[in-house]
Amino acid sequence: QVQLVESGGGLVQPGGSLRLSCAASGVIFMPNTMGWYRQAPGKQRKLVALVSDDDTTEYTDSVKGRFTISRDNAKNTVYLQMDSLKAEDTAVYYCYLRNFGDNWGQGTQVTVSS
């Protein structure tokens, strides 16, 4: 069983920055993929960014150039550095681990507002 624990969400003004972290614990196999999805009110959960264990990354177009995903394999932790935040980035952000199945964190709220 895998557990994912997120941290780092909060309220930030437009143009500001936040850094999300997610630590995975339990039975974790390599190779695997970790990442972040987000869900805005009334909308479907959508991909934000993914990173594989060889540091190959994938981003949704709307965050390219503003968000950076990274991971520490020794700590089974994934990070999301979010810069130049916009109101439309407001959502619940979910940590994700693909490890012989899909695993999800509980979600952390990110609110971008003045």
Helices and strands as residue ranges (DSSP letters): E 2-7, E 10-12, E 18-26, E 33-39, E 46-52, E 57-59, G 61-63, E 67-72, G 73-75, E 77-82, G 87-89, E 91-98, E 102-104, E 108-112
